[in-house]
Amino acid sequence: MTAADHRSAPTSRGTCLVTGGAGFIGTAMSAGLVERFDRVVALDNLHPQIHPTPERPAALAAQVELVVGDVTDPDAWDTLLADVTPDVIVHLAAETGTGQSLAESTRHAMTNVVGTTQMLDALLRNSALPRRIVLCSSRAVYGEGAWRREDTGELFYPGQRTAEILERHEWDFAGAEPVAMAASTTTPAPVSIYGATKLAQEALLTAWAQSFGVEPVVFRLQNVYGPGQSLINPYTGIMSLFCRLAKAGESIPLYEDGEVRRDFVLIDDVARAVVAATTAPAPGRLPIDIGSGEDQTIATAAGLIAAYYGAPAPHVTGQYRQGDVRHAWADVSHAAEVLDWSPQYSLAEGIELLASWIDAEQAR
């Protein structure tokens, strides 16, 4: 049977392969996937930065087959594809630390770029082309995004804030306001190694998929948080870090002036969107932005967390981190159109779910 025959065969529930499937998003969506597919296989290297022990995560649905292996290893791919012929692949495997990527660029490029090309080569080498690959990319591909001049209304791209600008504590761009990020209107311009590798992932997957008749679906996720986040990874999960500080009775430190804006989207909403994309009618080639649909300042999020725990009020430190953008949030209207999806949880609801989960985890 040729790859084309395989993709045009009568519709069945089939097999879904999830790279990085034992991670935060993979475990959250696992229950939804086993409802839609006959077989779900997760490939994950159980990296110690994410997983405190090399054991199967308790949150991973029992029906999911976990294969321990690295996406950068061609032998791991050949072994896997000798047994698994995926109808749909959800590509989650990635190194995700924005700040960390500046100091460990090779590690991020190996996993995010070479790991993706190893997957694509292996699929072709093993005659295992799926009908669709869903890639979870990041809002980091946009970099600082577009801003609007207050006097003329003109959109412009200010680019990366330099070390000199940040040293002067010039946090915003004078006389301008940021606008929501949308794949249809915002030109990607990453300001971190991580963002650059995710944009490369998008380009690699799209070019390859269109060459071989595979449907590419690309998500650009905003700041995902919620129950199941790694509590040991110091490079991601600002919300879980804030919760741990407040739970310990400490005042949460706020970088810059505390007015950095982010789009915090609960993991439950993200999992629904990605699961929907595995079986939805072809959503087209335009990347799909996933977020809460609104921006919140870091100070607002920290204040809600401090209030939950009865901790001291957050305090501004004036510190900053290279590679961080000033503001970022998504226009999610496209996701509503192509997936019939919309975010369901407010920031306050999400924080309560996260904090109560952390409390339960630490009580163990």
C-alpha positions as CSV (number, residue, x, y, z in Angstrom):
1,M,0.0,0.0,0.0
2,T,1.4,3.4,-0.9
3,A,1.4,6.4,1.4
4,A,-1.4,8.0,-0.7
5,D,-3.5,4.8,-0.5
6,H,-3.0,4.8,3.2
7,R,-4.3,8.3,3.6
8,S,-7.3,7.8,1.3
9,A,-8.3,4.5,3.0
10,P,-11.8,4.3,4.6
11,T,-12.0,6.5,7.6
12,S,-11.2,4.7,10.9
13,R,-10.3,5.8,14.4
14,G,-6.7,4.8,13.6
15,T,-3.5,5.6,15.4
16,C,-2.2,8.8,16.9
17,L,1.5,9.3,17.7
18,V,2.4,12.1,20.2
19,T,6.0,13.2,20.5
20,G,6.8,14.6,23.9
21,G,3.6,12.8,24.9
22,A,4.5,12.3,28.5
23,G,5.0,16.1,29.1
24,F,2.6,18.8,30.3
25,I,0.4,19.1,27.3
26,G,0.7,15.5,26.2
27,T,-0.6,14.1,29.5
28,A,-3.4,16.7,29.6
29,M,-4.7,15.7,26.2
30,S,-4.1,12.0,26.5
31,A,-7.6,11.2,27.8
32,G,-9.2,13.1,24.9
33,L,-7.0,11.3,22.4
34,V,-7.9,7.8,23.6
35,E,-11.5,8.7,23.1
36,R,-10.9,9.5,19.4
37,F,-8.3,7.0,18.4
38,D,-8.0,3.2,18.6
39,R,-4.3,3.5,19.5
40,V,-2.4,6.3,21.1
41,V,1.4,6.1,21.4
42,A,3.6,8.6,23.2
43,L,7.3,9.0,22.4
44,D,9.1,10.8,25.2
45,N,12.7,10.9,26.6
46,L,11.5,11.6,30.2
47,H,14.0,14.4,30.5
48,P,15.0,15.0,34.1
49,Q,14.4,18.8,33.8
50,I,10.7,18.0,33.4
51,H,10.4,14.6,35.1
52,P,11.7,14.1,38.6
53,T,11.9,10.3,38.1
54,P,12.2,8.3,34.9
55,E,8.8,6.8,35.5
56,R,5.5,6.9,33.6
57,P,3.5,10.0,34.6
58,A,0.5,9.1,36.7
59,A,-1.6,11.7,34.7
60,L,-0.9,9.9,31.4
61,A,-4.1,8.0,30.3
62,A,-3.7,4.3,31.0
63,Q,-4.5,3.3,27.4
64,V,-1.6,5.3,26.0
65,E,1.5,3.3,25.1
66,L,4.6,5.0,26.3
67,V,7.8,4.5,24.4
68,V,10.9,6.0,25.9
69,G,13.1,7.5,23.2
70,D,14.6,10.7,21.9
71,V,13.3,12.5,18.8
72,T,16.9,13.2,17.8
73,D,17.8,9.5,17.6
74,P,17.2,8.0,14.2
75,D,17.4,4.4,15.6
76,A,14.6,5.2,18.1
77,W,12.4,6.4,15.2
78,D,13.1,3.3,13.1
79,T,12.3,1.0,16.0
80,L,9.1,2.9,16.8
81,L,7.9,3.0,13.2
82,A,8.5,-0.7,12.7
83,D,5.5,-1.2,15.1
84,V,3.5,2.0,14.7
85,T,2.0,3.5,11.5
86,P,0.5,6.8,12.6
87,D,-2.5,8.3,11.0
88,V,-2.0,11.5,12.9
89,I,1.0,12.9,14.7
90,V,1.0,15.5,17.4
91,H,4.5,17.0,17.6
92,L,5.0,18.4,21.1
93,A,8.6,17.4,21.8
94,A,10.7,20.5,22.3
95,E,13.1,22.4,24.6
96,T,11.0,25.3,25.8
97,G,13.1,27.6,28.0
98,T,13.2,31.1,26.5
99,G,16.0,32.4,28.7
100,Q,17.8,29.1,28.9
101,S,17.9,29.0,25.1
102,L,20.3,31.9,25.0
103,A,22.9,30.0,26.9
104,E,22.1,26.5,25.5
105,S,21.3,27.3,21.9
106,T,22.7,24.0,20.6
107,R,20.5,21.9,22.9
108,H,17.4,23.8,21.8
109,A,18.3,23.6,18.1
110,M,19.1,19.9,18.4
111,T,15.7,19.0,19.9
112,N,13.5,21.5,18.1
113,V,15.1,21.6,14.7
114,V,17.1,18.4,14.3
115,G,14.5,16.4,16.2
116,T,11.9,17.6,13.7
117,T,14.0,16.7,10.7
118,Q,14.8,13.3,12.1
119,M,11.1,12.7,12.5
120,L,10.4,13.7,8.9
121,D,13.2,11.7,7.5
122,A,12.2,8.6,9.5
123,L,8.5,8.9,8.3
124,L,9.7,8.9,4.7
125,R,12.3,6.2,5.2
126,N,9.8,3.9,6.8
127,S,6.9,4.6,4.4
128,A,4.9,5.8,7.4
129,L,3.5,9.1,6.2
130,P,0.5,10.2,8.3
131,R,-2.5,12.1,6.9
132,R,-1.9,15.0,9.3
133,I,0.8,16.4,11.6
134,V,-0.2,18.9,14.3
135,L,2.7,21.0,15.5
136,C,2.5,22.9,18.8
137,S,4.6,26.0,18.1
138,S,4.8,29.1,20.3
139,R,4.0,32.8,20.4
140,A,7.7,33.2,20.8
141,V,8.0,33.2,17.0
142,Y,6.4,36.7,16.9
143,G,9.1,38.2,19.1
144,E,8.0,41.7,20.2
145,G,5.2,41.7,17.7
146,A,3.5,44.8,16.3
147,W,2.9,48.1,18.0
148,R,0.6,50.9,17.0
149,R,1.8,54.6,17.1
150,E,-0.6,56.6,19.2
151,D,-0.4,59.7,17.0
152,T,-0.8,58.2,13.5
153,G,-2.3,54.8,14.2
154,E,0.5,53.3,12.1
155,L,1.6,49.7,12.9
156,F,5.4,49.1,13.2
157,Y,7.7,46.4,14.5
158,P,10.1,47.8,17.2
159,G,12.2,44.6,17.4
160,Q,14.2,43.3,20.3
161,R,14.8,45.5,23.3
162,T,18.6,45.8,23.6
163,A,20.6,45.4,26.7
164,E,21.2,49.1,26.7
165,I,17.5,49.9,26.5
166,L,16.7,47.5,29.4
167,E,19.6,48.9,31.5
168,R,17.9,52.3,31.2
169,H,14.6,50.7,32.4
170,E,12.9,51.8,29.2
171,W,10.4,49.1,29.3
172,D,7.8,50.3,26.7
173,F,8.2,51.9,23.3
174,A,7.4,55.5,23.7
175,G,4.3,56.8,22.1
176,A,3.0,53.4,21.1
177,E,0.7,50.6,22.2
178,P,1.1,46.9,21.5
179,V,-1.6,45.0,19.6
180,A,-2.8,41.4,19.7
181,M,-0.8,38.7,17.9
182,A,-2.4,36.9,15.0
183,A,-0.9,34.7,12.3
184,S,-2.9,36.6,9.6
185,T,-1.5,40.0,10.5
186,T,1.6,39.7,12.6
187,T,5.0,39.1,11.0
188,P,7.1,36.7,13.0
189,A,10.4,38.1,14.3
190,P,11.7,36.0,17.2
191,V,14.0,37.6,19.8
192,S,15.1,34.4,21.4
193,I,16.9,31.2,20.3
194,Y,13.9,29.3,21.4
195,G,11.6,31.4,19.2
196,A,13.9,31.1,16.2
197,T,13.9,27.3,16.5
198,K,10.1,27.1,16.8
199,L,9.8,29.3,13.7
200,A,12.3,27.0,11.9
201,Q,10.1,24.0,13.0
202,E,7.1,25.6,11.4
203,A,8.9,26.2,8.1
204,L,10.4,22.7,8.0
205,L,7.2,20.9,8.7
206,T,5.1,23.0,6.3
207,A,7.5,22.6,3.4
208,W,7.9,18.9,3.9
209,A,4.2,18.2,4.5
210,Q,3.1,20.0,1.4
211,S,5.7,18.1,-0.7
212,F,4.3,14.7,0.4
213,G,0.6,15.4,0.7
214,V,0.5,15.5,4.5
215,E,-1.8,18.1,6.1
216,P,0.2,20.4,8.4
217,V,-1.6,22.1,11.3
218,V,0.4,24.6,13.3
219,F,-0.6,26.0,16.7
220,R,1.1,29.1,18.2
221,L,0.5,28.8,21.9
222,Q,0.6,31.7,24.4
223,N,1.6,31.1,28.0
224,V,0.2,27.7,29.0
225,Y,-0.2,27.0,32.7
226,G,-2.3,24.9,35.0
227,P,-2.4,21.5,36.9
228,G,0.3,19.1,35.7
229,Q,3.0,21.8,35.1
230,S,6.5,20.7,36.1
231,L,7.3,21.9,39.6
232,I,11.0,21.3,39.2
233,N,11.8,23.1,35.9
234,P,13.2,26.5,36.7
235,Y,13.0,27.8,33.1
236,T,9.3,27.5,32.5
237,G,6.1,27.9,34.5
238,I,6.1,31.4,36.0
239,M,2.6,30.7,37.4
240,S,3.7,27.6,39.3
241,L,6.8,29.5,40.6
242,F,4.6,32.3,41.9
243,C,2.3,29.8,43.6
244,R,5.2,28.2,45.4
245,L,6.6,31.5,46.6
246,A,3.2,32.7,47.8
247,K,2.4,29.4,49.5
248,A,5.7,29.8,51.4
249,G,4.5,33.2,52.6
250,E,7.0,35.2,50.4
251,S,6.3,38.3,48.4
252,I,6.4,37.5,44.7
253,P,9.1,39.5,42.8
254,L,8.0,41.2,39.6
255,Y,10.4,41.8,36.8
256,E,10.6,45.2,35.0
257,D,7.8,47.4,36.4
258,G,5.3,44.6,36.9
259,E,3.3,45.8,33.9
260,V,4.5,43.2,31.5
261,R,1.5,41.8,29.7
262,R,0.9,38.1,29.0
263,D,-1.8,35.8,27.7
264,F,-2.2,33.1,30.3
265,V,-4.2,30.2,28.9
266,L,-5.2,27.2,31.0
267,I,-3.9,23.8,30.0
268,D,-7.5,22.4,29.8
269,D,-8.3,24.9,27.0
270,V,-5.1,24.2,25.1
271,A,-5.7,20.4,25.3
272,R,-9.2,20.8,23.9
273,A,-7.9,22.8,21.0
274,V,-5.1,20.3,20.1
275,V,-7.3,17.3,20.5
276,A,-9.9,19.0,18.2
277,A,-7.3,19.6,15.6
278,T,-6.5,15.9,15.3
279,T,-9.8,15.1,13.7
280,A,-11.3,18.4,12.6
281,P,-11.9,19.2,8.9
282,A,-8.7,20.5,7.4
283,P,-8.2,24.0,9.0
284,G,-6.0,25.3,6.2
285,R,-2.4,26.4,6.2
286,L,-2.6,29.5,8.4
287,P,-1.1,28.9,11.9
288,I,-3.8,28.9,14.7
289,D,-3.2,31.2,17.7
290,I,-4.3,29.8,21.0
291,G,-4.6,31.9,24.1
292,S,-7.1,33.2,26.6
293,G,-8.0,36.1,24.2
294,E,-7.1,38.8,26.7
295,D,-3.9,40.2,28.2
296,Q,-3.1,40.4,31.9
297,T,-0.3,42.1,33.6
298,I,2.2,40.0,35.5
299,A,1.3,42.1,38.5
300,T,-2.4,41.1,38.2
301,A,-1.6,37.4,38.0
302,A,0.8,37.7,41.0
303,G,-1.8,39.6,43.0
304,L,-4.4,37.0,42.5
305,I,-2.0,34.3,43.6
306,A,-0.9,36.2,46.6
307,A,-4.5,36.8,47.6
308,Y,-5.3,33.1,47.3
309,Y,-2.5,32.2,49.7
310,G,-2.8,35.3,52.0
311,A,0.8,36.1,51.1
312,P,2.4,39.6,51.2
313,A,1.7,41.8,48.2
314,P,4.0,41.3,45.2
315,H,6.9,43.7,44.8
316,V,8.6,45.3,41.8
317,T,12.3,44.5,41.4
318,G,13.3,46.3,38.2
319,Q,15.2,43.2,37.1
320,Y,14.8,41.9,33.6
321,R,15.6,38.9,31.4
322,Q,17.2,39.0,28.0
323,G,15.0,37.5,25.3
324,D,11.7,38.5,27.0
325,V,9.2,40.5,25.1
326,R,7.3,43.4,26.7
327,H,3.8,42.3,25.8
328,A,2.2,39.3,24.2
329,W,-1.4,38.1,23.8
330,A,-3.4,36.4,21.0
331,D,-6.3,37.2,18.8
332,V,-8.1,33.8,18.9
333,S,-10.9,34.5,16.4
334,H,-9.3,32.3,13.8
335,A,-9.3,29.3,16.2
336,A,-13.0,29.9,16.8
337,E,-13.7,29.8,13.1
338,V,-11.7,26.7,12.1
339,L,-12.0,24.6,15.3
340,D,-15.2,25.9,16.8
341,W,-13.1,26.5,19.9
342,S,-13.0,29.2,22.5
343,P,-11.3,29.5,25.8
344,Q,-13.5,28.6,28.7
345,Y,-11.5,29.6,31.9
346,S,-10.8,33.0,33.3
347,L,-7.5,33.8,34.9
348,A,-8.9,33.7,38.4
349,E,-10.5,30.3,37.8
350,G,-7.3,28.9,36.3
351,I,-5.2,30.2,39.2
352,E,-7.5,28.5,41.7
353,L,-7.3,25.2,39.8
354,L,-3.5,25.5,39.6
355,A,-3.0,26.5,43.2
356,S,-5.3,23.7,44.6
357,W,-3.4,21.2,42.5
358,I,0.0,22.4,43.8
359,D,-1.4,22.2,47.3
360,A,-2.5,18.6,46.7
361,E,0.8,17.6,45.1
362,Q,2.9,19.0,47.9
363,A,0.6,17.4,50.5
364,R,1.7,14.0,49.1
